[in-house]
C-alpha cells in the first residue's frame, strides 16, 4: 500500500475506486466496506483508494473533548494496509479543509487528483463544510464527474450496528471480548519502546514503556497481554498497565508492559500489545512496597489467564 500524505504533490497514475471515512478501529463494518471496494476495483481494473483525515474531523472541532481514538496513526495505517488497499490518502484536516464545500471536495480530490471512477460510501456518510454533502449529492455529481457512486449498507452484529462508538464503549467498560468480536481481533496498541523513569525495574518488574504521543485510548487499568516485538518477530506473554501511575505521582498517560519470565531488552523496538483480559483498575497504593506486591499479584493473575487460553499455547512454556 502507498501512503499519500501530500495530495497536492500527488500525480496519480490511474483511475481509482474510492471510499472516504475516519476508519478508526478498522472494525468488521469497515472491513466489509473495504472488501467491497477491492472487488469493485478488481472488476474495473482500478486502484483501490481510501481517503481519510488527520486529525479526525471530530477531533479538530471538539479538541480536548473529542471521543478517545481507538487507533493511533501507525496502527490505523497498518490496519488499512492489511486489508489489501492500494492507496491510503491522508488529508490534513485544518481550517481550509473544514471550510471546503462538498462540491469543491468532489472536484479537487475525487475527480482531479484521484481520477475516481467509482465512489463507495457508508450509509451515514456526510462530508464538506458543515456536513452539507451526502450520498444524494454524490449521485447528482456522478454523471458530470465521470464516476458512479454506491452506498454500503449497515454492518450489524447481534442486531446492532457495528461502530467505533460501540467498540469505544466496550473498551471503556473493560469488555475486551466484546470489543475483540467487533474488531475481528483483540484490541491492540503499538508504538516504539522509549526510556522511562525505571520505577518498575527498581521494584523488580522492568517494563517496556510504549510512547503514546497524542493517542489517548479509551481503556485504563491493568491487563493480561501478549506483546509482539515487530522488530524481532518474537512474541511475549505479559502484564500491562495503562494509566498515569498515581502511586508515584504520575502526570501523563503511559502504557507499560512487563514481559513475563524474560530478560529481553526492547528499547527502540516497536511493540504491538494485544489486550486479552482486564485484571483490575489502576489505583493508588500507600507505599512502593504495596505497589510491588500488587504488581506481583498482577503478574501471577496474568500468568494464570494466559496459560488457560488454548490459543496461546505457543507462549505457555515461557511463563510457567
C-alpha positions as CSV (number, residue, x, y, z in Angstrom):
1,X,0.0,0.0,0.0
2,X,1.2,3.5,-0.8
3,X,0.6,6.2,1.8
4,X,-0.1,9.7,0.3
5,X,0.2,12.5,2.8
6,X,0.5,15.4,0.4
7,X,-2.2,15.1,-2.2
8,X,-1.3,18.4,-3.9
9,X,2.0,16.8,-4.9
10,X,0.4,13.5,-6.0
11,X,0.4,12.7,-9.7
12,X,-1.9,9.7,-10.0
13,X,-1.1,7.0,-12.5
14,X,-4.5,5.6,-13.0
15,X,-8.3,5.7,-12.3
16,X,-9.4,4.6,-8.8
17,X,-12.3,3.2,-6.8
18,X,-12.5,5.4,-3.7
19,X,-14.0,5.3,-0.2
20,X,-13.9,8.1,2.4
21,X,-14.1,8.0,6.1
22,X,-12.4,8.0,9.5
23,X,-11.8,4.3,9.7
24,X,-11.0,4.5,13.4
25,X,-10.6,0.9,14.5
26,X,-10.9,-0.7,11.1
27,X,-13.6,-2.9,12.6
28,X,-15.7,-5.5,10.9
29,X,-18.0,-2.9,9.3
30,X,-15.0,-1.1,7.9
31,X,-13.6,-4.4,6.7
32,X,-16.8,-5.3,4.9
33,X,-16.7,-1.9,3.1
34,X,-13.0,-2.3,2.1
35,X,-13.7,-5.8,0.8
36,X,-16.4,-4.4,-1.4
37,X,-14.1,-1.6,-2.6
38,X,-11.4,-4.2,-3.5
39,X,-14.0,-6.2,-5.5
40,X,-15.2,-3.2,-7.4
41,X,-11.6,-2.1,-8.1
42,X,-10.6,-5.6,-9.4
43,X,-13.7,-5.8,-11.7
44,X,-13.0,-2.4,-13.2
45,X,-9.2,-2.7,-13.2
46,X,-8.9,0.3,-10.8
47,X,-6.7,1.3,-7.9
48,X,-8.4,0.8,-4.6
49,X,-8.1,4.0,-2.6
50,X,-9.1,5.0,1.0
51,X,-9.3,8.7,1.8
52,X,-9.2,9.7,5.5
53,X,-8.1,12.6,7.6
54,X,-5.6,13.6,10.3
55,X,-6.6,14.8,12.8
56,X,-10.0,13.2,12.5
57,X,-12.7,15.8,11.9
58,X,-14.4,15.4,15.3
59,X,-11.0,15.9,16.9
60,X,-10.5,19.1,15.1
61,X,-13.8,20.6,16.1
62,X,-14.1,19.2,19.6
63,X,-10.4,19.3,20.5
64,X,-9.9,18.0,24.1
65,X,-13.5,16.9,24.5
66,X,-13.3,14.6,21.4
67,X,-14.0,10.9,22.0
68,X,-11.0,8.7,22.6
69,X,-9.4,7.4,19.5
70,X,-9.3,3.6,19.0
71,X,-6.1,3.6,16.9
72,X,-3.0,5.7,16.8
73,X,-1.7,6.8,13.4
74,X,0.7,3.9,12.9
75,X,-1.9,1.3,13.8
76,X,-4.5,2.8,11.5
77,X,-2.2,2.8,8.6
78,X,-1.2,-0.8,9.3
79,X,-4.8,-2.0,9.6
80,X,-5.8,-0.3,6.3
81,X,-2.7,-1.9,4.6
82,X,-3.7,-5.3,5.9
83,X,-7.0,-5.0,4.0
84,X,-5.1,-5.1,0.7
85,X,-5.8,-1.5,-0.3
86,X,-3.6,0.2,-3.0
87,X,-3.6,3.8,-1.8
88,X,-4.2,5.5,1.5
89,X,-4.7,9.2,1.1
90,X,-4.4,11.1,4.3
91,X,-5.7,14.7,4.1
92,X,-4.7,17.2,6.8
93,X,-7.9,18.4,8.4
94,X,-7.4,22.1,9.1
95,X,-9.4,25.3,8.7
96,X,-9.0,25.1,4.9
97,X,-10.3,21.5,4.8
98,X,-13.1,22.2,7.3
99,X,-14.5,25.1,5.2
100,X,-14.2,23.4,1.7
101,X,-17.6,22.9,0.2
102,X,-18.7,19.4,-0.7
103,X,-18.8,20.2,-4.4
104,X,-15.2,21.6,-4.3
105,X,-14.1,18.5,-2.5
106,X,-15.6,16.3,-5.2
107,X,-13.9,18.3,-7.9
108,X,-10.5,18.8,-6.3
109,X,-9.9,15.4,-4.5
110,X,-12.1,12.8,-6.2
111,X,-12.1,14.0,-9.8
112,X,-8.9,16.0,-10.3
113,X,-6.5,14.2,-8.1
114,X,-7.8,10.6,-7.7
115,X,-9.5,10.2,-11.1
116,X,-12.4,8.5,-9.3
117,X,-14.2,6.0,-11.5
118,X,-16.3,4.8,-8.6
119,X,-17.1,6.2,-5.1
120,X,-18.3,3.9,-2.3
121,X,-19.6,5.4,1.0
122,X,-21.3,4.3,4.2
123,X,-25.0,4.8,4.9
124,X,-24.3,7.6,7.3
125,X,-21.7,9.4,5.1
126,X,-21.5,13.2,5.3
127,X,-18.8,15.5,4.0
128,X,-17.8,19.1,3.2
129,X,-18.4,22.4,5.0
130,X,-21.0,21.9,7.8
131,X,-21.5,18.3,6.6
132,X,-23.5,19.6,3.6
133,X,-22.5,16.7,1.4
134,X,-24.3,13.4,1.4
135,X,-24.9,10.4,-0.9
136,X,-27.6,12.2,-2.8
137,X,-25.1,14.9,-3.7
138,X,-22.5,12.3,-4.8
139,X,-25.1,10.8,-7.1
140,X,-26.0,14.1,-8.5
141,X,-22.4,14.9,-9.3
142,X,-21.5,11.5,-10.6
143,X,-22.7,11.7,-14.3
144,X,-20.9,15.0,-15.0
145,X,-17.9,13.9,-13.0
146,X,-17.4,10.7,-14.9
147,X,-17.9,8.3,-11.9
148,X,-20.5,6.1,-10.3
149,X,-21.5,6.0,-6.7
150,X,-22.9,3.3,-4.4
151,X,-23.7,3.1,-0.7
152,X,-22.6,0.3,1.6
153,X,-25.3,-0.9,3.9
154,X,-25.0,-1.0,7.7
155,X,-23.0,-3.9,9.0
156,X,-24.5,-5.4,12.2
157,X,-23.6,-7.8,15.0
158,X,-26.2,-9.1,17.4
159,X,-28.8,-6.9,15.7
160,X,-26.8,-3.8,16.5
161,X,-24.8,-1.6,14.2
162,X,-21.0,-2.2,14.4
163,X,-19.4,1.2,15.0
164,X,-16.3,2.8,16.5
165,X,-18.5,4.3,19.3
166,X,-19.8,0.9,20.3
167,X,-16.3,-0.5,20.5
168,X,-15.1,2.5,22.4
169,X,-17.9,1.9,25.0
170,X,-16.9,-1.7,25.4
171,X,-13.3,-0.8,25.9
172,X,-14.1,1.8,28.5
173,X,-16.1,-0.8,30.4
174,X,-13.2,-3.3,30.1
175,X,-15.3,-5.6,27.9
176,X,-12.4,-6.7,25.9
177,X,-14.0,-9.9,24.5
178,X,-16.9,-7.9,23.1
179,X,-14.6,-5.3,21.6
180,X,-12.5,-8.0,20.0
181,X,-15.6,-9.6,18.4
182,X,-16.4,-6.3,16.7
183,X,-12.8,-5.6,15.7
184,X,-12.3,-9.1,14.3
185,X,-9.2,-9.4,16.6
186,X,-8.0,-8.4,20.1
187,X,-7.8,-4.7,20.7
188,X,-4.1,-3.6,20.3
189,X,-1.9,-0.6,20.7
190,X,1.6,-0.4,19.1
191,X,4.4,2.0,19.4
192,X,8.1,2.4,20.0
193,X,9.7,1.5,23.3
194,X,11.3,4.5,25.0
195,X,13.3,5.0,28.2
196,X,11.2,5.7,31.2
197,X,11.9,6.5,34.9
198,X,12.9,2.9,35.7
199,X,10.4,2.6,38.6
200,X,9.4,-0.9,37.5
201,X,13.0,-2.0,37.3
202,X,13.6,-0.7,40.9
203,X,10.6,-2.8,42.0
204,X,11.9,-5.9,40.3
205,X,9.5,-5.7,37.4
206,X,11.2,-4.0,34.5
207,X,8.7,-2.6,31.9
208,X,8.8,-1.6,28.3
209,X,7.3,1.9,28.0
210,X,5.3,2.5,24.8
211,X,5.3,6.0,23.5
212,X,1.6,7.0,23.1
213,X,2.3,10.6,21.9
214,X,-1.2,12.2,21.3
215,X,-3.0,8.9,21.3
216,X,-5.3,8.6,24.3
217,X,-7.1,5.2,24.1
218,X,-10.5,4.6,25.8
219,X,-9.4,1.9,28.3
220,X,-7.5,2.1,31.6
221,X,-6.2,-0.3,34.1
222,X,-4.0,-3.5,34.4
223,X,-4.3,-6.2,31.7
224,X,-3.1,-9.6,30.7
225,X,-1.5,-9.0,27.3
226,X,0.6,-10.5,24.5
227,X,3.4,-8.2,23.3
228,X,4.6,-8.8,19.7
229,X,8.0,-7.4,19.0
230,X,7.7,-6.1,15.5
231,X,11.4,-5.6,15.3
232,X,12.5,-9.2,16.0
233,X,9.3,-11.1,15.3
234,X,9.1,-12.6,18.8
235,X,6.0,-12.7,21.0
236,X,5.9,-12.5,24.8
237,X,3.2,-13.1,27.4
238,X,2.9,-10.1,29.7
239,X,1.1,-7.9,32.1
240,X,0.5,-4.2,31.2
241,X,-0.6,-1.0,33.0
242,X,-2.3,1.7,31.0
243,X,-2.7,4.8,33.2
244,X,-1.0,7.6,35.0
245,X,0.8,5.7,37.8
246,X,-0.8,7.6,40.8
247,X,1.4,5.9,43.4
248,X,4.5,7.6,42.0
249,X,2.6,10.9,41.2
250,X,2.5,10.3,37.5
251,X,1.1,13.1,35.4
252,X,0.9,11.6,31.9
253,X,-0.7,8.6,30.3
254,X,1.7,5.7,29.9
255,X,1.5,2.1,28.5
256,X,4.0,0.0,30.5
257,X,4.4,-3.7,29.7
258,X,6.2,-6.3,31.8
259,X,7.1,-9.3,29.8
260,X,6.8,-12.4,32.0
261,X,9.9,-14.6,32.6
262,X,12.3,-13.0,30.1
263,X,15.2,-10.6,30.3
264,X,14.8,-9.4,26.7
265,X,15.5,-5.8,26.0
266,X,13.0,-3.8,23.9
267,X,14.4,-0.3,23.8
268,X,14.0,1.2,20.4
269,X,11.8,-1.7,19.2
270,X,8.2,-1.4,18.1
271,X,5.8,-3.5,20.2
272,X,2.3,-4.4,19.3
273,X,0.4,-5.0,22.6
274,X,-2.8,-7.1,22.4
275,X,-5.1,-6.7,25.4
276,X,-6.7,-10.0,26.3
277,X,-8.2,-9.7,29.8
278,X,-8.8,-7.0,32.4
279,X,-7.2,-7.7,35.8
280,X,-8.1,-4.6,37.8
281,X,-8.5,-0.9,37.6
282,X,-5.5,1.4,38.3
283,X,-5.3,2.5,41.9
284,X,-3.0,4.5,44.2
285,X,-1.2,2.4,46.8
286,X,0.1,3.7,50.2
287,X,3.7,2.7,49.6
288,X,6.1,1.3,47.0
289,X,6.1,-2.0,48.9
290,X,2.3,-2.2,48.5
291,X,2.7,-1.4,44.8
292,X,5.3,-4.1,44.4
293,X,3.1,-6.7,46.0
294,X,0.2,-5.7,43.7
295,X,2.4,-5.9,40.6
296,X,3.5,-9.4,41.7
297,X,-0.1,-10.4,42.2
298,X,-1.0,-9.0,38.8
299,X,1.8,-11.0,37.2
300,X,0.5,-14.2,38.8
301,X,-3.0,-13.4,37.6
302,X,-1.8,-12.7,34.0
303,X,0.1,-16.0,34.0
304,X,-3.0,-17.9,35.0
305,X,-5.1,-16.2,32.4
306,X,-2.7,-16.7,29.6
307,X,-1.9,-20.3,30.5
308,X,-5.6,-21.1,30.4
309,X,-6.1,-19.7,26.9
310,X,-5.7,-22.6,24.4
311,X,-4.9,-20.2,21.6
312,X,-1.8,-19.1,23.4
313,X,-0.1,-22.5,23.7
314,X,2.9,-21.2,21.9
315,X,3.5,-18.8,24.8
316,X,2.6,-21.1,27.8
317,X,6.0,-22.7,28.2
318,X,7.6,-19.3,28.6
319,X,5.6,-18.3,31.7
320,X,5.3,-21.4,33.9
